[in-house]
Protein backbone atom coordinates (compact mmCIF):
# COMPACT_ATOMS: atom_id res chain seq x y z
CA UNK A 1 0.00 0.00 0.00
CA UNK A 2 2.82 2.40 0.88
CA UNK A 3 4.53 1.94 -2.48
CA UNK A 4 1.28 2.24 -4.43
CA UNK A 5 0.30 5.34 -2.46
CA UNK A 6 3.74 6.83 -3.06
CA UNK A 7 3.27 6.44 -6.82
CA UNK A 8 -0.21 7.97 -6.64
CA UNK A 9 1.25 10.94 -4.76
CA UNK A 10 4.13 11.31 -7.24
CA UNK A 11 1.69 11.48 -10.17
CA UNK A 12 -0.63 13.82 -8.26
CA UNK A 13 2.10 16.30 -7.31
CA UNK A 14 3.57 16.08 -10.81
CA UNK A 15 0.21 17.17 -12.23
CA UNK A 16 -0.07 19.82 -9.51
CA UNK A 17 3.22 21.40 -10.55
CA UNK A 18 2.46 21.12 -14.26
CA UNK A 19 -1.04 22.57 -14.12
CA UNK A 20 -0.09 25.31 -11.70
CA UNK A 21 2.02 26.47 -14.63
CA UNK A 22 -0.53 25.76 -17.34
CA UNK A 23 -3.89 26.50 -15.65
CA UNK A 24 -3.29 30.20 -15.12
CA UNK A 25 -2.15 30.60 -18.72
CA UNK A 26 -5.20 28.81 -20.08
CA UNK A 27 -7.71 30.80 -18.03
CA UNK A 28 -6.23 34.11 -19.18
CA UNK A 29 -5.54 33.28 -22.85
CA UNK A 30 -8.43 35.35 -24.17
CA UNK A 31 -7.48 38.29 -21.94
CA UNK A 32 -3.70 38.16 -22.33
CA UNK A 33 -3.77 37.70 -26.11
CA UNK A 34 -6.90 39.47 -27.29
CA UNK A 35 -5.32 40.96 -30.43
CA UNK A 36 -7.20 39.62 -33.46
CA UNK A 37 -8.60 36.82 -31.32
CA UNK A 38 -5.23 35.12 -30.83
CA UNK A 39 -6.07 33.76 -27.37
CA UNK A 40 -9.38 32.19 -28.40
CA UNK A 41 -7.80 30.85 -31.59
CA UNK A 42 -5.00 29.18 -29.63
CA UNK A 43 -7.51 27.45 -27.33
CA UNK A 44 -9.56 26.28 -30.30
CA UNK A 45 -6.48 24.88 -32.03
CA UNK A 46 -5.39 23.27 -28.76
CA UNK A 47 -8.63 21.33 -28.30
CA UNK A 48 -8.81 20.41 -31.98
CA UNK A 49 -5.34 18.87 -31.69
CA UNK A 50 -6.42 17.17 -28.46
CA UNK A 51 -9.33 15.53 -30.30
CA UNK A 52 -7.01 14.20 -33.01
CA UNK A 53 -4.56 13.02 -30.37
CA UNK A 54 -7.32 11.20 -28.50
CA UNK A 55 -8.25 9.28 -31.63
CA UNK A 56 -4.84 7.79 -32.30
CA UNK A 57 -1.93 8.42 -29.95
CA UNK A 58 -2.68 7.09 -26.43
CA UNK A 59 -2.78 3.32 -27.12
CA UNK A 60 0.32 3.50 -29.32
CA UNK A 61 2.46 5.60 -26.95
CA UNK A 62 1.43 3.69 -23.82
CA UNK A 63 2.24 0.41 -25.57
CA UNK A 64 5.65 1.61 -26.80
CA UNK A 65 6.79 3.78 -23.88
CA UNK A 66 4.78 2.56 -20.89
CA UNK A 67 2.71 4.78 -18.62
CA UNK A 68 5.64 6.44 -16.82
CA UNK A 69 7.49 7.72 -19.87
CA UNK A 70 4.31 8.61 -21.71
CA UNK A 71 3.43 10.89 -18.77
CA UNK A 72 6.92 12.43 -18.66
CA UNK A 73 7.10 12.98 -22.42
CA UNK A 74 3.61 14.45 -22.63
CA UNK A 75 4.41 16.89 -19.83
CA UNK A 76 7.19 18.32 -22.00
CA UNK A 77 4.51 19.37 -24.52
CA UNK A 78 2.95 21.58 -21.82
CA UNK A 79 6.32 23.19 -21.11
CA UNK A 80 6.67 24.03 -24.80
CA UNK A 81 3.30 25.81 -24.66
CA UNK A 82 4.41 27.81 -21.62
CA UNK A 83 7.54 28.87 -23.49
CA UNK A 84 5.39 29.96 -26.43
CA UNK A 85 3.57 32.38 -24.13
CA UNK A 86 6.79 34.23 -23.36
CA UNK A 87 6.90 35.50 -26.95
CA UNK A 88 3.23 35.35 -27.84
CA UNK A 89 2.41 35.69 -31.54
CA UNK A 90 0.58 33.74 -34.20
CA UNK A 91 3.90 32.07 -35.07
CA UNK A 92 4.57 30.84 -31.53
CA UNK A 93 1.18 30.24 -29.87
CA UNK A 94 -0.53 28.30 -32.66
CA UNK A 95 2.27 25.73 -33.19
CA UNK A 96 2.80 25.29 -29.44
CA UNK A 97 -0.96 24.89 -28.96
CA UNK A 98 -0.87 22.04 -31.48
CA UNK A 99 2.03 20.43 -29.61
CA UNK A 100 0.20 20.72 -26.28
CA UNK A 101 -2.97 19.25 -27.78
CA UNK A 102 -1.08 16.27 -29.17
CA UNK A 103 0.48 15.61 -25.76
CA UNK A 104 -2.68 16.13 -23.73
CA UNK A 105 -4.54 12.90 -24.55
CA UNK A 106 -1.57 10.54 -23.93
CA UNK A 107 -0.85 12.36 -20.66
CA UNK A 108 -4.33 11.84 -19.21
CA UNK A 109 -4.73 8.37 -20.69
CA UNK A 110 -1.46 7.18 -19.17
CA UNK A 111 -2.32 8.73 -15.80
CA UNK A 112 -5.72 7.06 -15.63
CA UNK A 113 -4.31 3.74 -16.82
CA UNK A 114 -1.56 3.87 -14.18
CA UNK A 115 -3.95 4.66 -11.33
CA UNK A 116 -6.38 1.95 -12.42
CA UNK A 117 -3.69 -0.73 -12.67
CA UNK A 118 -2.19 0.35 -9.34
CA UNK A 119 -5.61 0.26 -7.66
CA UNK A 120 -6.50 -3.17 -9.00
CA UNK A 121 -3.04 -4.49 -8.15
CA UNK A 122 -3.27 -3.42 -4.52
CA UNK A 123 -6.89 -4.56 -4.23
CA UNK A 124 -5.96 -8.04 -5.46
CA UNK A 125 -3.08 -8.40 -3.02
CA UNK A 126 -5.05 -7.01 -0.08
CA UNK A 127 -8.21 -8.93 -1.05
CA UNK A 128 -10.22 -5.71 -1.22
CA UNK A 129 -12.78 -4.39 -3.69
CA UNK A 130 -10.99 -2.99 -6.75
CA UNK A 131 -13.74 -0.41 -7.32
CA UNK A 132 -13.23 1.10 -3.88
CA UNK A 133 -9.44 1.36 -4.18
CA UNK A 134 -9.63 2.89 -7.66
CA UNK A 135 -12.12 5.51 -6.45
CA UNK A 136 -9.86 6.31 -3.49
CA UNK A 137 -6.83 6.71 -5.74
CA UNK A 138 -8.74 9.05 -8.08
CA UNK A 139 -10.01 10.93 -5.02
CA UNK A 140 -6.45 11.49 -3.77
CA UNK A 141 -5.32 12.51 -7.26
CA UNK A 142 -8.07 15.08 -7.78
CA UNK A 143 -7.63 16.42 -4.24
CA UNK A 144 -4.05 17.37 -5.09
CA UNK A 145 -4.51 18.11 -8.79
CA UNK A 146 -7.52 20.42 -8.41
CA UNK A 147 -5.58 22.53 -5.92
CA UNK A 148 -3.44 23.59 -8.89
CA UNK A 149 -6.34 25.88 -9.76
CA UNK A 150 -5.81 27.67 -6.46
CA UNK A 151 -2.12 28.32 -6.99
CA UNK A 152 -2.33 28.98 -10.73
CA UNK A 153 -5.16 31.49 -10.37
CA UNK A 154 -3.52 33.07 -7.34
CA UNK A 155 -0.35 33.64 -9.34
CA UNK A 156 -2.29 35.07 -12.29
CA UNK A 157 -4.46 37.23 -10.01
CA UNK A 158 -1.43 38.73 -8.28
CA UNK A 159 0.31 39.15 -11.66
CA UNK A 160 3.43 37.25 -10.68
CA UNK A 161 6.12 36.65 -13.28
CA UNK A 162 5.49 33.88 -15.80
CA UNK A 163 9.02 32.65 -15.12
CA UNK A 164 7.69 30.57 -12.23
CA UNK A 165 5.42 28.65 -14.60
CA UNK A 166 8.32 27.34 -16.67
CA UNK A 167 10.20 26.22 -13.55
CA UNK A 168 7.26 24.31 -12.07
CA UNK A 169 6.67 22.52 -15.39
CA UNK A 170 10.28 21.32 -15.48
CA UNK A 171 10.03 20.17 -11.86
CA UNK A 172 6.95 18.13 -12.79
CA UNK A 173 8.86 16.22 -15.48
CA UNK A 174 11.81 15.60 -13.13
CA UNK A 175 9.49 14.37 -10.36
CA UNK A 176 7.88 11.80 -12.68
CA UNK A 177 11.15 10.72 -14.30
CA UNK A 178 13.02 10.20 -11.01
CA UNK A 179 10.43 9.05 -8.47
CA UNK A 180 7.60 7.30 -10.36
CA UNK A 181 7.99 3.52 -10.50
CA UNK A 182 7.38 1.56 -13.67
CA UNK A 183 4.33 -0.70 -13.39
CA UNK A 184 5.64 -4.18 -12.65
CA UNK A 185 2.57 -5.98 -11.39
CA UNK A 186 1.40 -9.25 -12.91
CA UNK A 187 -1.69 -7.43 -14.09
CA UNK A 188 0.43 -4.91 -15.96
CA UNK A 189 2.34 -7.74 -17.65
CA UNK A 190 -0.97 -9.24 -18.73
CA UNK A 191 -1.95 -5.82 -20.11
CA UNK A 192 1.27 -5.74 -22.10
CA UNK A 193 0.64 -9.16 -23.58
CA UNK A 194 -2.89 -8.15 -24.57
CA UNK A 195 -1.66 -4.97 -26.23
CA UNK A 196 1.11 -6.73 -28.16
CA UNK A 197 -1.23 -9.25 -29.76
CA UNK A 198 -3.06 -7.07 -32.35
CA UNK A 199 -1.51 -5.67 -35.51
CA UNK A 200 -0.27 -2.09 -35.70
CA UNK A 201 -3.44 -0.91 -37.45
CA UNK A 202 -5.58 -2.62 -34.86
CA UNK A 203 -3.73 -0.77 -32.13
CA UNK A 204 -3.78 2.47 -34.13
CA UNK A 205 -7.57 2.31 -34.40
CA UNK A 206 -8.13 0.97 -30.87
CA UNK A 207 -9.95 4.13 -29.80
CA UNK A 208 -12.55 3.67 -32.54
CA UNK A 209 -12.77 -0.09 -32.05
CA UNK A 210 -13.70 0.57 -28.46
CA UNK A 211 -16.90 2.23 -29.66
CA UNK A 212 -18.16 -1.25 -30.51
CA UNK A 213 -18.87 -1.54 -26.80
CA UNK A 214 -22.44 -0.36 -26.21
CA UNK A 215 -21.55 0.94 -22.75
CA UNK A 216 -18.89 3.24 -24.18
CA UNK A 217 -21.39 4.73 -26.62
CA UNK A 218 -23.89 5.29 -23.82
CA UNK A 219 -21.25 7.11 -21.75
CA UNK A 220 -20.51 9.64 -24.51
CA UNK A 221 -23.14 12.22 -23.36
CA UNK A 222 -21.89 12.03 -19.74
CA UNK A 223 -18.29 12.43 -20.88
CA UNK A 224 -19.13 15.35 -23.16
CA UNK A 225 -21.08 16.99 -20.34
CA UNK A 226 -17.84 17.14 -18.36
CA UNK A 227 -16.42 19.40 -21.08
CA UNK A 228 -19.63 21.43 -21.35
CA UNK A 229 -19.89 22.19 -17.63
CA UNK A 230 -16.20 23.03 -17.17
CA UNK A 231 -16.25 25.19 -20.29
CA UNK A 232 -19.33 27.08 -19.08
CA UNK A 233 -17.86 27.90 -15.68
CA UNK A 234 -14.41 28.95 -16.86
CA UNK A 235 -15.70 30.80 -19.93
CA UNK A 236 -19.29 31.96 -19.71
CA UNK A 237 -19.80 32.31 -15.95
CA UNK A 238 -16.57 34.24 -15.42
CA UNK A 239 -17.18 36.48 -18.42
CA UNK A 240 -20.93 37.06 -18.31
CA UNK A 241 -21.50 37.20 -14.57
CA UNK A 242 -18.22 37.92 -12.77
CA UNK A 243 -16.40 40.21 -15.20
CA UNK A 244 -19.49 42.23 -16.11
CA UNK A 245 -20.61 42.84 -12.52
CA UNK A 246 -17.37 42.81 -10.50
CA UNK A 247 -14.50 43.23 -12.97
CA UNK A 248 -11.89 40.91 -14.46
CA UNK A 249 -9.69 41.11 -11.35
CA UNK A 250 -12.25 38.94 -9.50
CA UNK A 251 -12.08 36.07 -12.02
CA UNK A 252 -9.01 34.49 -10.45
CA UNK A 253 -10.50 34.58 -6.94
CA UNK A 254 -13.78 33.04 -8.12
CA UNK A 255 -11.87 30.20 -9.81
CA UNK A 256 -9.81 29.73 -6.63
CA UNK A 257 -13.07 29.15 -4.75
CA UNK A 258 -14.11 26.57 -7.37
CA UNK A 259 -10.76 24.79 -7.22
CA UNK A 260 -10.61 24.72 -3.41
CA UNK A 261 -14.06 23.16 -3.02
CA UNK A 262 -13.39 20.81 -5.94
CA UNK A 263 -10.13 19.65 -4.39
CA UNK A 264 -11.58 18.89 -0.94
CA UNK A 265 -14.72 17.24 -2.32
CA UNK A 266 -12.65 15.02 -4.63
CA UNK A 267 -10.99 13.39 -1.63
CA UNK A 268 -14.27 13.20 0.27
CA UNK A 269 -16.25 11.55 -2.54
CA UNK A 270 -13.39 9.23 -3.40
CA UNK A 271 -13.54 7.98 0.20
CA UNK A 272 -17.28 7.80 0.79
CA UNK A 273 -18.17 6.23 -2.56
CA UNK A 274 -17.53 2.78 -1.08
CA UNK A 275 -20.38 3.43 1.34
CA UNK A 276 -22.79 5.44 -0.81
CA UNK A 277 -22.15 3.87 -4.20
CA UNK A 278 -21.64 5.90 -7.37
CA UNK A 279 -25.36 6.16 -8.23
CA UNK A 280 -26.13 8.29 -5.19
CA UNK A 281 -23.16 10.56 -5.88
CA UNK A 282 -24.15 11.03 -9.53
CA UNK A 283 -27.66 11.91 -8.32
CA UNK A 284 -26.19 14.52 -5.94
CA UNK A 285 -24.13 16.09 -8.74
CA UNK A 286 -27.17 16.15 -11.03
CA UNK A 287 -29.38 17.87 -8.45
CA UNK A 288 -26.64 20.38 -7.57
CA UNK A 289 -25.89 21.31 -11.19
CA UNK A 290 -29.57 21.49 -12.11
CA UNK A 291 -30.26 23.81 -9.18
CA UNK A 292 -27.35 26.06 -10.18
CA UNK A 293 -28.47 26.23 -13.81
CA UNK A 294 -32.05 27.17 -12.89
CA UNK A 295 -30.78 29.75 -10.38
CA UNK A 296 -28.48 31.30 -12.99
CA UNK A 297 -31.41 31.59 -15.39
CA UNK A 298 -33.35 33.56 -12.76
CA UNK A 299 -30.52 35.53 -11.12
CA UNK A 300 -29.76 39.15 -12.00
CA UNK A 301 -26.19 39.73 -10.76
CA UNK A 302 -25.40 42.89 -8.79
CA UNK A 303 -22.03 43.98 -7.31
CA UNK A 304 -23.56 44.19 -3.82
CA UNK A 305 -24.31 40.44 -3.88
CA UNK A 306 -20.63 39.54 -3.56
CA UNK A 307 -21.16 36.27 -1.68
CA UNK A 308 -23.48 34.91 -4.37
CA UNK A 309 -20.72 35.18 -6.99
CA UNK A 310 -18.70 32.68 -4.90
CA UNK A 311 -21.59 30.37 -3.98
CA UNK A 312 -22.11 29.29 -7.58
CA UNK A 313 -18.48 28.20 -8.21
CA UNK A 314 -18.43 26.48 -4.81
CA UNK A 315 -21.49 24.39 -5.70
CA UNK A 316 -20.08 23.84 -9.18
CA UNK A 317 -16.85 22.60 -7.61
CA UNK A 318 -18.80 20.11 -5.50
CA UNK A 319 -20.58 18.65 -8.51
CA UNK A 320 -17.48 18.72 -10.72
CA UNK A 321 -15.60 16.72 -8.08
CA UNK A 322 -18.20 13.97 -8.54
CA UNK A 323 -18.13 14.15 -12.33
CA UNK A 324 -14.34 13.84 -12.37
CA UNK A 325 -13.70 11.21 -9.69
CA UNK A 326 -16.70 8.99 -10.37
CA UNK A 327 -16.62 9.13 -14.18
CA UNK A 328 -12.90 8.36 -14.27
CA UNK A 329 -13.43 5.57 -11.77
CA UNK A 330 -16.38 4.26 -13.78
CA UNK A 331 -14.26 4.03 -16.94
CA UNK A 332 -11.53 2.17 -15.05
CA UNK A 333 -14.03 -0.29 -13.56
CA UNK A 334 -16.14 -0.98 -16.66
CA UNK A 335 -13.25 -1.22 -19.10
CA UNK A 336 -10.55 -2.75 -16.95
CA UNK A 337 -9.08 -4.91 -19.71
CA UNK A 338 -8.84 -2.10 -22.27
CA UNK A 339 -8.07 0.96 -20.22
CA UNK A 340 -5.87 2.75 -22.76
CA UNK A 341 -8.55 2.87 -25.47
CA UNK A 342 -11.34 3.61 -22.98
CA UNK A 343 -9.57 6.56 -21.39
CA UNK A 344 -8.60 7.83 -24.86
CA UNK A 345 -12.33 7.91 -25.59
CA UNK A 346 -12.83 9.83 -22.35
CA UNK A 347 -10.43 12.56 -23.47
CA UNK A 348 -11.86 12.51 -26.99
CA UNK A 349 -15.48 13.10 -26.00
CA UNK A 350 -14.68 15.48 -23.14
CA UNK A 351 -12.62 17.51 -25.60
CA UNK A 352 -15.55 17.56 -28.01
CA UNK A 353 -17.60 19.02 -25.18
CA UNK A 354 -15.00 21.76 -24.66
CA UNK A 355 -14.75 22.52 -28.37
CA UNK A 356 -18.53 22.80 -28.80
CA UNK A 357 -18.78 25.00 -25.69
CA UNK A 358 -16.00 27.28 -26.95
CA UNK A 359 -17.44 27.19 -30.47
CA UNK A 360 -20.81 28.66 -29.56
CA UNK A 361 -19.42 30.81 -26.73
CA UNK A 362 -19.45 34.01 -28.78
CA UNK A 363 -22.48 33.10 -30.89
CA UNK A 364 -25.27 32.43 -28.38
CA UNK A 365 -26.78 34.33 -25.48
CA UNK A 366 -26.05 32.98 -22.03
CA UNK A 367 -29.58 31.78 -21.30
CA UNK A 368 -29.51 29.58 -24.43
CA UNK A 369 -26.19 28.10 -23.28
CA UNK A 370 -27.77 27.28 -19.91
CA UNK A 371 -30.68 25.50 -21.60
CA UNK A 372 -28.21 23.52 -23.71
CA UNK A 373 -26.24 22.63 -20.59
CA UNK A 374 -29.38 21.45 -18.82
CA UNK A 375 -30.46 19.38 -21.84
CA UNK A 376 -27.09 17.64 -22.08
CA UNK A 377 -27.19 16.93 -18.33
CA UNK A 378 -30.62 15.28 -18.59
CA UNK A 379 -29.51 13.21 -21.58
CA UNK A 380 -26.34 12.22 -19.72
CA UNK A 381 -28.29 10.86 -16.77
CA UNK A 382 -30.64 8.90 -19.02
CA UNK A 383 -27.78 7.19 -20.87
CA UNK A 384 -25.79 6.69 -17.66
CA UNK A 385 -28.86 4.99 -16.17
CA UNK A 386 -28.90 2.69 -19.19
CA UNK A 387 -25.27 1.72 -18.47
CA UNK A 388 -26.12 0.86 -14.87
CA UNK A 389 -29.09 -1.18 -16.09
CA UNK A 390 -26.91 -3.14 -18.51
CA UNK A 391 -24.36 -3.80 -15.77
CA UNK A 392 -27.01 -5.01 -13.34
CA UNK A 393 -28.61 -7.17 -16.03
CA UNK A 394 -25.32 -8.75 -17.11
CA UNK A 395 -24.51 -9.95 -13.60
CA UNK A 396 -27.51 -9.87 -11.24
CA UNK A 397 -26.54 -9.66 -7.59
CA UNK A 398 -22.84 -9.27 -8.35
CA UNK A 399 -21.07 -6.03 -7.42
CA UNK A 400 -19.93 -4.21 -10.54
CA UNK A 401 -16.34 -3.90 -9.40
CA UNK A 402 -15.85 -7.64 -8.89
CA UNK A 403 -16.91 -8.67 -12.36
CA UNK A 404 -13.63 -9.38 -14.05
CA UNK A 405 -14.59 -12.03 -16.51
CA UNK A 406 -17.18 -9.93 -18.34
CA UNK A 407 -15.73 -6.48 -17.92
CA UNK A 408 -15.28 -6.06 -21.66
CA UNK A 409 -15.99 -7.58 -25.03
CA UNK A 410 -12.90 -8.41 -27.11
CA UNK A 411 -12.24 -4.86 -28.30
CA UNK A 412 -9.53 -2.39 -27.35
CA UNK A 413 -10.38 0.46 -25.01
CA UNK A 414 -8.59 3.37 -23.29
CA UNK A 415 -8.83 6.67 -21.22
CA UNK A 416 -9.44 10.21 -19.74
N, C-alpha and C positions, 0 to 999 in steps of 0.2 A: 504493500500500500504506500509506503514512504517513497519508494522509487517512482511508482506511477504518479503519485501526487506531485513529486518534484518535477516530473516532465510536464504535467498539466500547468504547474506554476511557471515553468520556463516559457512555454508557449504563450501563456496569458500575459506575462510581463513583456515578452517580445512584442506582442501585438499592442500592448499599452504604449510602449516606447514609440513604435512605428506610427500608430494612429494619433498619438499626441502631436507628432510632426505633421501628419497628413490631414487630420480632421479639421484643424483650424484653417488650413489652406482651402479645403473644399468648401467649407461654409461661407468663406468670404470671396470665392472666385468671382461671382457676379459683381461684387462691390469693388474689389481690388482692380479688376481688369474689365471695366465697363466700356472701354473704347471699342466702338463698332461691334459690341457684343462678344468680345473675345472670351470673357469668363464663361458665359453660358455656352458658347460654342465648344470650349475645351471640355466642359462637363458632358455635353452631348456626345462628343467624339469619344470621350473616356468610356461612357456606358455602352456605346455602340461596339467598341473594341472588346469590352467585357463580355458582351453577348456572343461575339464571334469566338472569343477565348473559351467561354463555357461550352460551346458546341464541340470543340475538338481537343483542346490542350490537356485538361486535367488527367484523364486516364493515361495518356501517353507519358506525360512527365512523371507522374507518380510511379508508373511502372518502371521507367528508366532510371529515375533518380532516387526514388523512395520519398517518403513523406518529409523527412528532415531536410533534405537538400532542395526539395521543391519549395518548401517554406522559405528557406534562406535565399534561394535564387529569386523567388518572386518578390521578396522584400526589397531587393535591390532595384526593382522596377519602380517602387514607390520613392526611393531615394532620388532616382533620375528625375521624377516629376517634381520633387522639391527643388532640385537644382534648376529645373526649367523656370521656376517661379522667381529665381533671383534675377533673371534677365528676361522678363516676360515680354513676348512678342508672338506674332502668329507663327514665326519660324522656330520658336522654342517650345511654346505651350502645346501646340497641336501634336507635334511628334512625340513629346514626352507623355501627353495624355493617352496616345495610342499604346505606348510602351506600358504605362501603368495598367490600362485596361486589359492588355494581354497577360499581365502578371497577376491580376486580381483573382480570376477564377481558379487557377492552380493553387494560389495561396490559401483561399478559403476551403477549397476541396481537400487539400492535404491536411489542413488543421482539423477539419471535421472527421476525416478518415482516421487520423492519429488518435483523437480523443475517443472515438468509437471503439477502435481496436484496443486501446489501453483500458477502457471501461469494461469491455467484454472479457479481456484477459484477466483482470483482477477479479471480476465477478466469478469467473470459472474456478480460479484458484481458491477463492474464499467461500465458494458455494453460496453466493448471493445472487440476487436478481439482477441480470445485466441491465435491464431497463432503468432500475433505480440508480445504479452506479453511473451509467451514461448521463442521466439527467443531472446528477450531482456534479459530474465533471464539467458539463456545459454551464451549470449554474456558477461554478467557481470561475470558469473562463469569462463569462459575461459580467460577473461582478467586477473583475479586474479590467477587462477590456473596455466596458462602457464608461469606466472612470476616465478614460482617455478624453472623453468629451468635456470633462470638467477642466482638465489641465490645458487641452488644446484651445478651448474657448476662452479660458482665463488669460492665456498668453495673447490670443488675438484681441481680446477686449482691452487689455492693458498695453497693447501695441508694443510688445517686446520685439526684439530683433528676430528675424527669420533664421539667423545663424543657428539658434538652438534647435530648430527643427531638423536641420541636416545632421547635427551631432546625435540626436536621439534616434534617428533612423539607422545610422551606422551602428550604434550600440545594440539596436534590436537584432541586426544581422549577426553581430559578434556573439550575442547571448545565445541565439539558436545554434550557431555553428559550433560553439565551444561546449555548451552545457546540455543540449538536448540529446537524449539517447536515441540511437536507431531502434526501430521496433524489431525485437528479436523473439517475440512470443511464437508459440506453435501456430497460433491462429494467423499471425502475420505471414508465416511461411506458407500456410495453406492459401492465403490470399494471393501470394506471389505465384504459386503454382497455377491457380485459377486464371490469373491475368496473363500468364505466359502461354496458355493453351491456344487462344484464338490467333488468327492471322493479323497482320498489321492493320488491314482495312477494317477488320472486325473491331479491333481496339480503337481505331481512329473514329469509328462511328458509334462507339459504345453509348455515348450520351443519347443519340437518337434511338438506338436499339432498346434503351431502357424505357422508352415511351410505349413499348409493347405491353408493359405492365399497367393494368387498368388502374391500380392504386396511384401510380405516379401521375397519370393523366388527371385523376380526380383531385390530386393535391396541387395542381397548377394554379387554380384561383386563390387558394390560401397562400401559396408562395408569392404570387404576384401582389397580393394584398400587402405583404410585408414591404415591398417596394413602394406601393401607393401611399401607405400610411406614413412611412418615414419621409418620403418625398414631400408630402403635404405639410408635415410639421416643420421641416427644415427650410422649405421654400415658401409655401403659401401662408402658413401661420405667422412666420417671422416677418414676412414682407407686408401682408395685408393687415394684420392686427397689431403686431408689436412695433414695427417701424413706423407705420402711419400714425399711431396714437402716442407712442413714447419716444421714438427716435431710434436710429440704427445702433446707437451705443448700448441699447438694452438687449440686443439680439444675443450677444454672447452670454449674458447672465441668465436669460431665459433658457438657453440650450444647456447651460450648466445645471440648472434645476432639473431639466429632463434627464440628463446623463446621471446625475446623482441618484435620483429615484430609480432609474433604470438599473443602475449598478447594484444597489442594495436589494431590489426586488428580484434580480436575476439569481442571486445566491439563495434568497428566501424560497422562491418557487422551485429552484433546482432541488432544494432539500425536502420541501413538503409535498412534492409531487408523488412520492412513494406512499403517502398517506391519503392524499386527495384523489389521485389519479389525474391523467391529463385532461379528461373530458370536463371536469369541474373547472379546471384552470382556463381552458379555452372558453368556457361559458362566461367566466369572470371577465376575461379580456374583451369578449364580444359585448357584454353589457356596458362595460366601462367606455369602450370606444363609441358605441352607439349613443350613449348619454352625452359624451363630449361633442359628437357631430351635431346632434339635435340642439344642444346648448349653443354651439357656435352659429347655427342657423338663426337663432333667436337673439343672440347677444349683440348689443351695439357698444363697442369698446369706447371707453373714456379714460383719459389719463388719471383721473382720480381713483379709478378702480384698480390700483396697482397690483393688489394681491391676486386678482382674478387672472391677470396675465401670466402668473406663475402657477396657478392651480391647473390650468389646462395642460401645460407640458408635464406637470407632475403626474397627473392621471394618465397622460399619454405614455409616460415613461413606465408606469405600472403595467399597462397593457402590452407595450412593446417588449418588456421583459418576458412576458409569457409567450408572445409570438416568436421571439428569438430562441429562448431556451427549449420550449416544448416542440416547436416545429423542427429545429435541428435534431433534437432527441428522437422525434418521431421518424425522421428520415433514417437515422442510424439504426433504429429498432426494426422498422419495416423492411429495410433493404440492406440487412447486415452483410449479405454475401457479395453485394455489388455496390459498395459504398462510394467508390470513386465516381462512377457514372451517375449515381443518385444525387450526390452532393453537387456534381456539375450541373445537373438539372435544376437544383435549388438556386444556384447562382444565376443560371440562365433565365429562369422565370422571374426571379426577384429583380434582376436587372431590367427585364422587359417592363416590370411595374414602374421602376424608376424612370426609364426612358419615356414611357407613355405619360407619366406624371409631369416630367420636365417638358415634354412635347406640347401638352395643352396648357402649360402654366401661364403663358402670356396670351393665350387665345380665349380662354373662358373666364367668366366671372366666378368669384369664389363660391357662391352658393351652388352653382352647377357642379363645381369640383366636389363639394361636400355631398351632394346627392350621388355622384358617381362613386365616391368613397363608400358611402353607405350601401349602395347596390352591390359593389364588389364584396363587401364584408358579408352581406346576407348570402350571396352566392357561395362564398368561401365556406361558410358554416354548413350549407346544404351538402356540398361535395365532401367536406371533411366528415360529416355524419355518415355519408355513404361509405367512406373508407372504414370507419369504425364498424359499420354494419357488416361489411365484407370480412373484416378480421374476426368478428364474433361468429359469423356464419362458418368461416373456414375451420375454426377450432373451438367449438362450443365448450365453455367451462374451463378453457385453458388460458392463462394469462398471456397477453400478447407478447411480452418480452421473453417468454420461455419457449416460444415456438421457433425452433431453429431449423427443423427439417422443411418447413414450408414457408420460410421467410421470403423466398423469391422464386419466380420462374426462371428458367435457364436463359436469362438475358444479362447484359452488363449494365450496372448502374453506378452512379457516383454522387455528388455533393452540394454543399452551401457555398 
